[in-house]
Amino acid sequence: MYRIAICDDEINVCTGLEEMLQKIMQEFNVQFEIEPWFSGERLCQDLDAGNRYELIFLDIQMLTLNGIDVGKLIRNDLNDFKTQIVYISYHKDYAIHLFKTQPLDFLVKPLAYDAVKDVIRTFLKLEEKKKVFFEYHIGKNYYKQPCDDIVYLQSDDKKIQMILFQEKKEFYGKLKTIMSQLPSNFLQIHQSFAVNQDYVKEYAYEKVTMINGHTLSISRPYRNIVREKLIRKKEGGGK
Protein backbone atom coordinates (compact mmCIF):
# COMPACT_ATOMS: atom_id res chain seq x y z
CA MET A 1 0.00 0.00 0.00
CA TYR A 2 1.50 3.34 -1.09
CA ARG A 3 0.47 6.58 0.60
CA ILE A 4 0.36 9.56 -1.76
CA ALA A 5 -0.25 13.20 -0.84
CA ILE A 6 -1.34 15.97 -3.19
CA CYS A 7 -0.83 19.53 -1.95
CA ASP A 8 -2.31 22.32 -4.09
CA ASP A 9 -4.51 25.25 -3.12
CA GLU A 10 -6.48 24.86 -6.38
CA ILE A 11 -9.14 22.29 -5.54
CA ASN A 12 -9.77 21.44 -9.19
CA VAL A 13 -6.08 20.57 -9.65
CA CYS A 14 -6.16 18.27 -6.62
CA THR A 15 -9.34 16.60 -7.86
CA GLY A 16 -8.04 16.17 -11.40
CA LEU A 17 -4.70 14.76 -10.28
CA GLU A 18 -6.39 12.41 -7.82
CA GLU A 19 -8.59 11.02 -10.62
CA MET A 20 -5.54 10.53 -12.85
CA LEU A 21 -3.65 8.72 -10.08
CA GLN A 22 -6.56 6.43 -9.31
CA LYS A 23 -6.71 5.32 -12.94
CA ILE A 24 -2.92 5.00 -13.28
CA MET A 25 -2.51 2.97 -10.10
CA GLN A 26 -5.26 0.63 -11.25
CA GLU A 27 -3.40 0.19 -14.56
CA PHE A 28 -0.28 -0.77 -12.65
CA ASN A 29 -2.32 -2.97 -10.31
CA VAL A 30 -0.94 -1.22 -7.24
CA GLN A 31 -2.71 -0.61 -3.94
CA PHE A 32 -2.66 3.01 -2.80
CA GLU A 33 -4.40 5.71 -0.82
CA ILE A 34 -4.43 9.41 -1.67
CA GLU A 35 -4.66 12.30 0.76
CA PRO A 36 -5.38 15.78 -0.68
CA TRP A 37 -4.15 18.92 1.08
CA PHE A 38 -5.12 22.47 0.12
CA SER A 39 -2.38 24.35 2.00
CA GLY A 40 1.31 23.83 2.70
CA GLU A 41 0.80 24.64 6.38
CA ARG A 42 -1.73 21.86 6.89
CA LEU A 43 0.51 19.32 5.16
CA CYS A 44 3.48 20.40 7.29
CA GLN A 45 1.40 19.98 10.45
CA ASP A 46 0.55 16.46 9.31
CA LEU A 47 4.22 15.67 8.64
CA ASP A 48 5.31 17.20 11.94
CA ALA A 49 2.82 14.88 13.66
CA GLY A 50 4.76 11.93 12.27
CA ASN A 51 2.65 10.98 9.26
CA ARG A 52 4.64 9.95 6.19
CA TYR A 53 3.96 9.44 2.50
CA GLU A 54 5.93 7.58 -0.12
CA LEU A 55 5.12 10.23 -2.75
CA ILE A 56 4.06 13.88 -2.49
CA PHE A 57 2.89 16.12 -5.34
CA LEU A 58 3.65 19.70 -4.31
CA ASP A 59 2.35 22.86 -5.94
CA ILE A 60 5.04 25.52 -5.92
CA GLN A 61 2.85 28.63 -6.01
CA MET A 62 0.60 28.32 -2.99
CA LEU A 63 -0.66 31.46 -1.28
CA THR A 64 1.37 31.36 1.94
CA LEU A 65 3.75 28.45 2.51
CA ASN A 66 4.90 27.43 -0.96
CA GLY A 67 5.93 23.99 -2.19
CA ILE A 68 9.65 24.74 -2.12
CA ASP A 69 9.43 25.61 1.59
CA VAL A 70 7.50 22.40 2.24
CA GLY A 71 10.21 20.47 0.37
CA LYS A 72 12.91 22.08 2.50
CA LEU A 73 11.04 21.09 5.67
CA ILE A 74 10.85 17.48 4.46
CA ARG A 75 14.54 17.29 3.57
CA ASN A 76 16.18 19.59 6.13
CA ASP A 77 13.96 19.72 9.22
CA LEU A 78 12.57 16.18 9.10
CA ASN A 79 15.78 14.76 7.57
CA ASP A 80 13.57 12.71 5.24
CA PHE A 81 15.30 11.76 1.99
CA LYS A 82 13.12 8.76 1.21
CA THR A 83 9.84 10.50 0.45
CA GLN A 84 9.69 11.21 -3.27
CA ILE A 85 8.66 14.76 -4.18
CA VAL A 86 7.12 15.84 -7.48
CA TYR A 87 6.74 19.60 -7.92
CA ILE A 88 3.99 21.04 -10.10
CA SER A 89 3.65 24.58 -11.45
CA TYR A 90 2.38 26.65 -14.35
CA HIS A 91 5.90 28.01 -14.88
CA LYS A 92 8.90 26.03 -16.14
CA ASP A 93 11.34 28.61 -14.75
CA TYR A 94 11.10 27.14 -11.23
CA ALA A 95 12.81 23.89 -12.17
CA ILE A 96 16.35 25.16 -11.62
CA HIS A 97 15.58 26.23 -8.02
CA LEU A 98 14.46 22.76 -6.92
CA PHE A 99 17.74 20.86 -7.08
CA LYS A 100 18.58 21.12 -3.38
CA THR A 101 15.41 19.31 -2.34
CA GLN A 102 16.14 16.46 -4.80
CA PRO A 103 12.72 16.07 -6.39
CA LEU A 104 11.77 13.01 -8.37
CA ASP A 105 10.37 15.19 -11.14
CA PHE A 106 8.85 18.55 -12.11
CA LEU A 107 5.53 18.71 -13.98
CA VAL A 108 4.05 21.72 -15.74
CA LYS A 109 0.36 22.54 -15.42
CA PRO A 110 -2.06 21.71 -16.88
CA LEU A 111 -0.97 18.21 -15.99
CA ALA A 112 -0.83 15.68 -18.81
CA TYR A 113 -1.96 12.13 -18.11
CA ASP A 114 1.05 10.52 -19.83
CA ALA A 115 3.50 12.72 -17.90
CA VAL A 116 1.92 11.75 -14.58
CA LYS A 117 1.96 8.10 -15.64
CA ASP A 118 5.69 8.32 -16.45
CA VAL A 119 6.33 9.74 -12.97
CA ILE A 120 4.44 6.86 -11.35
CA ARG A 121 6.33 4.33 -13.47
CA THR A 122 9.64 5.80 -12.27
CA PHE A 123 8.40 5.96 -8.68
CA LEU A 124 7.42 2.28 -8.71
CA LYS A 125 10.83 1.28 -10.11
CA LEU A 126 12.54 3.18 -7.29
CA GLU A 127 10.28 1.53 -4.73
CA GLU A 128 11.29 -1.88 -6.06
CA LYS A 129 14.93 -1.01 -5.37
CA LYS A 130 14.09 -0.61 -1.69
CA LYS A 131 13.42 -4.34 -1.53
CA VAL A 132 17.05 -5.14 -2.41
CA PHE A 133 19.27 -6.13 0.54
CA PHE A 134 23.01 -6.24 1.04
CA GLU A 135 24.21 -9.16 3.16
CA TYR A 136 27.32 -8.99 5.34
CA HIS A 137 28.67 -10.70 8.43
CA ILE A 138 30.34 -9.69 11.67
CA GLY A 139 32.08 -12.65 13.21
CA LYS A 140 29.74 -15.62 12.84
CA ASN A 141 26.60 -13.48 12.65
CA TYR A 142 25.03 -12.59 9.29
CA TYR A 143 23.03 -9.41 8.68
CA LYS A 144 20.86 -7.93 5.93
CA GLN A 145 20.83 -4.20 5.24
CA PRO A 146 18.37 -2.56 2.82
CA CYS A 147 20.51 -1.05 0.06
CA ASP A 148 18.23 1.98 0.05
CA ASP A 149 19.47 2.86 3.56
CA ILE A 150 23.14 3.00 2.52
CA VAL A 151 24.46 6.50 1.77
CA TYR A 152 28.02 5.38 0.98
CA LEU A 153 30.69 2.83 1.89
CA GLN A 154 34.25 3.57 2.94
CA SER A 155 37.13 1.14 2.90
CA ASP A 156 39.92 1.47 5.45
CA ASP A 157 42.44 -1.32 4.88
CA LYS A 158 40.35 -4.48 5.41
CA LYS A 159 37.57 -2.75 7.34
CA ILE A 160 34.42 -1.37 5.70
CA GLN A 161 32.40 1.47 7.15
CA MET A 162 28.80 1.44 5.92
CA ILE A 163 27.38 4.94 6.35
CA LEU A 164 23.61 5.03 6.87
CA PHE A 165 21.33 8.01 7.52
CA GLN A 166 21.50 7.92 11.31
CA GLU A 167 24.40 5.58 12.07
CA LYS A 168 27.33 3.66 10.66
CA LYS A 169 28.19 -0.03 10.78
CA GLU A 170 31.61 -1.66 10.51
CA PHE A 171 32.61 -5.06 9.22
CA TYR A 172 35.50 -6.69 7.41
CA GLY A 173 35.55 -7.00 3.65
CA LYS A 174 36.91 -5.70 0.35
CA LEU A 175 35.19 -2.85 -1.46
CA LYS A 176 35.77 -4.45 -4.86
CA THR A 177 33.96 -7.61 -3.76
CA ILE A 178 31.14 -5.64 -2.15
CA MET A 179 30.55 -3.62 -5.34
CA SER A 180 29.72 -6.84 -7.21
CA GLN A 181 26.92 -7.47 -4.68
CA LEU A 182 25.33 -4.01 -4.86
CA PRO A 183 22.72 -2.71 -7.34
CA SER A 184 23.70 -0.49 -10.26
CA ASN A 185 22.93 2.81 -8.51
CA PHE A 186 26.12 2.35 -6.45
CA LEU A 187 29.18 3.93 -8.02
CA GLN A 188 32.81 3.56 -6.96
CA ILE A 189 34.54 6.95 -7.08
CA HIS A 190 37.78 6.10 -5.28
CA GLN A 191 39.68 3.05 -4.13
CA SER A 192 38.18 3.77 -0.71
CA PHE A 193 34.69 5.11 -1.55
CA ALA A 194 31.53 3.80 -3.20
CA VAL A 195 28.48 6.06 -3.18
CA ASN A 196 24.76 5.57 -3.58
CA GLN A 197 24.06 7.86 -6.54
CA ASP A 198 20.54 8.52 -5.27
CA TYR A 199 22.04 10.33 -2.27
CA VAL A 200 24.64 12.47 -4.01
CA LYS A 201 23.77 16.11 -3.43
CA GLU A 202 26.40 17.63 -5.71
CA TYR A 203 29.00 16.36 -8.18
CA ALA A 204 32.23 18.22 -8.97
CA TYR A 205 35.25 17.14 -10.98
CA GLU A 206 37.31 16.05 -7.96
CA LYS A 207 34.67 15.41 -5.29
CA VAL A 208 31.05 14.63 -4.46
CA THR A 209 28.93 15.98 -1.63
CA MET A 210 26.45 13.55 -0.10
CA ILE A 211 23.06 14.46 1.35
CA ASN A 212 24.45 14.04 4.88
CA GLY A 213 27.00 16.80 4.15
CA HIS A 214 30.02 14.50 3.81
CA THR A 215 32.43 15.41 1.01
CA LEU A 216 34.25 12.52 -0.69
CA SER A 217 37.14 12.65 -3.15
CA ILE A 218 36.91 11.30 -6.68
CA SER A 219 40.36 9.89 -7.39
CA ARG A 220 41.99 10.48 -10.77
CA PRO A 221 41.54 6.89 -12.14
CA TYR A 222 37.76 7.08 -11.53
CA ARG A 223 37.01 10.59 -12.86
CA ASN A 224 36.30 9.58 -16.45
CA ILE A 225 34.14 6.66 -15.30
CA VAL A 226 32.14 8.93 -13.00
CA ARG A 227 31.74 11.52 -15.75
CA GLU A 228 30.49 8.92 -18.25
CA LYS A 229 28.00 7.56 -15.72
CA LEU A 230 26.65 11.06 -15.09
CA ILE A 231 26.27 11.76 -18.82
CA ARG A 232 24.35 8.51 -19.33
CA LYS A 233 22.14 9.28 -16.36
CA LYS A 234 21.31 12.79 -17.65
CA GLU A 235 20.55 11.42 -21.11
CA GLY A 236 18.19 8.85 -19.61
CA GLY A 237 20.40 5.88 -20.33
CA GLY A 238 20.27 4.51 -16.79
CA LYS A 239 22.74 4.57 -13.92
Secondary structure, 3 states (H helix, E strand, C coil): CEEEEEECCCHHHHHHHHHHHHHHHHHCCCCEEEEEECCHHHHHHHHHCCCCCCEEEEECCCCCCCHHHHHHHHHHHCCCCCCEEEEEECCHHHHHHHHHHCCCEEEECCCCHHHHHHHHHHHHHHHHHCCCEEEEEECCEEEEEEHHHEEEEEEECCEEEEEECCCEEEEECCHHHHHCCCCCCEEEEECCEEEEHHHEEEECCCEEEECCCCEEECCHHHHHHHHHHHHHHHCCCCC
